């Protein structure tokens, strides 16, 4: 009995050390995780620029739209914020939904602890970019019932897009600490695409701390309980590895095949190309409505989304306005001077205009 008591004492100390080490590691990770703070400045992507919003006491206010060469919204933003420094955690860059790939997938619930490496291995099957050229974020959608699976909402975008925008905003003095996607500024950020970039350093630090702790724990267990305890830990680790491999096998069966993903990408590309091409029938009908009765065309050429109109009209200068007002053409202008033959009442004209795709007739 005395020998058994002496043998149990080191085991109790080992369990006590393990509980302490796990608590210290949890506190360290919690401390390293950035605390969520309410954003103060948001850059909402819009067209080729950004809508700049600032959060004031009375709510969210639009400062203006910042585009290439237009620094007025940035100057107005600096005037409102004063000389106080804004931390990156208070600056949000919100991408358009069209600039990211959003999808959802189901994985076994047993894979919760290894979600990130599993998703990283599936990036090239779910997004049109190589894995090393992407940033991604995910969140687990609350399940309505215990089904043994997890529904994961995944958002992926090109790393070059985010790095370019972040560098541009950093040059203006407003480097974002959060990058997400959406169209409504009143919705608080729920994910951060930058976390996939900055998380590599954090994971390395956590991994180093974990390895040091594991070495100390293994040494203590080996000295306390001897070879028997070490073998038991090895068996448990082997069993855990088997569960992980089983979860990965189930996941590979549940994820869509690569051929299905290629077919979906092809269909999406064809749909986008169809939308981008202007409808000739709609363009001709819009043009006939826009031209007055005293104007007619002798020649119509369409090339690479640009229409070239040549004809005669009583008042050629009055054609520009109606054509542009139709909403089916932009950048309407004369490509050559109008001419009027001697003794003739009509003028000859040549007009070029860019066709606006995706428009329907009213």
Secondary structure, 3 states (H helix, E strand, C coil): CHHHHHHHHHHHHHHHHHHHHHHHHHHHHHHHCCCCCCCCEEEEEECCEEEEEEEECCEEEEEEEEECCECHHHHHHHHHHCCCCCCHHHEEEEECHHHCEEEEEEEEHHHHHHHHHHHHHHHHHHCCCCHHHEEEEEEEECCCCCCCEEEEEEEEEEHHHHHHHHHHHHHCCCCCCEEEECCCCCCCCCCCCCHHHHHHHHHHHHHHHHHHHHHHHHHHHHHHHHHHHHHHHHHHHHHHHHHHHHHHHHHHHHCCCHHHHHHHHHHHHHHHHHHHCCCHHHHHHHHHHHCCCCEEEEEEEEECCEEEEEEEECCHHHHHHHHHHCCCEEEEEEEEEEECCCCCCCEEEEEEEEECCCCCCC
